[in-house]
């Protein structure tokens, strides 16, 4: 099981699918019309990312933690308090 997870994290298709799931959750708060515009905008911006530039950069551990916290807050902001608490409890269990 652990070996399978290690290989999956190195699989570009798997990583892209998981990132897409996160993006869908984040933009799900928007109206359908806004979601469609956001997807087009995101696709264009992602296409402009420079793989060579990104491969040469190292992210410090502290920045990764801060980005992760910001992501959690962005996903949960504006939701019901009980829902937020339930997600946090489950996330802590999974981490």
C-alpha positions in Angstrom: 0.0 0.0 0.0 2.7 2.5 1.0 4.8 1.7 -2.1 1.7 2.2 -4.3 1.2 5.7 -2.8 4.8 6.6 -3.4 4.5 5.7 -7.0 1.2 7.5 -7.5 2.7 10.8 -6.2 5.3 10.5 -9.0 2.6 9.8 -11.7 1.9 13.1 -13.6 -1.6 12.0 -14.5 -2.5 11.2 -10.9 -1.0 14.5 -9.6 -2.9 16.4 -12.3 -6.2 14.7 -11.4 -5.8 15.5 -7.7 -4.9 19.1 -8.4 -7.9 19.4 -10.7 -10.1 18.0 -7.8 -8.9 20.7 -5.5 -9.5 23.4 -8.1 -13.0 22.2 -8.7 -13.7 22.4 -5.0 -12.4 26.0 -4.8 -14.3 27.3 -7.8 -17.5 25.4 -6.8 -18.5 28.4 -4.7 -18.9 30.5 -7.9 -21.9 30.6 -10.1 -21.9 28.2 -13.1 -21.2 31.0 -15.5 -18.3 32.2 -13.4 -17.0 28.7 -13.1 -16.9 28.3 -16.9 -15.0 31.6 -17.2 -12.6 30.6 -14.4 -11.8 27.3 -16.0 -10.9 29.0 -19.3 -8.8 31.6 -17.4 -7.1 28.9 -15.4 -6.3 26.8 -18.4 -4.7 29.8 -20.1 -2.7 30.7 -17.1 -1.6 27.1 -16.5 -0.5 26.8 -20.1 1.7 29.9 -19.6 3.6 28.3 -16.7 7.3 27.7 -17.5 8.3 24.1 -16.6 12.0 24.9 -16.8 11.7 27.9 -14.5 9.6 25.9 -12.0 11.9 22.9 -12.0 14.8 25.1 -10.8 13.0 26.5 -7.8 13.0 25.0 -4.4 10.2 25.8 -2.0 11.2 26.0 1.7 9.2 23.8 4.1 7.7 26.8 5.8 6.3 28.2 2.6 4.8 24.8 1.8 3.1 24.8 5.2 1.8 28.3 4.7 0.5 27.5 1.3 -1.3 24.4 2.6 -3.0 26.4 5.4 -4.0 29.1 2.9 -5.5 26.5 0.7 -7.5 24.9 3.5 -8.8 28.4 4.5 -9.6 29.3 0.9 -11.6 26.1 0.5 -13.5 26.4 3.8 -14.1 30.2 4.0 -17.8 31.1 4.0 -19.0 27.5 4.8 -21.1 26.5 7.7 -19.2 26.3 11.0 -20.2 22.6 11.6 -19.0 21.7 8.1 -15.7 23.5 8.6 -15.1 21.7 12.0 -16.0 18.4 10.4 -13.6 18.9 7.5 -10.8 20.1 9.8 -11.2 17.0 12.1 -11.2 14.7 9.1 -8.2 16.4 7.5 -6.2 16.2 10.8 -7.1 12.5 10.9 -5.9 11.9 7.3 -2.7 13.9 7.8 
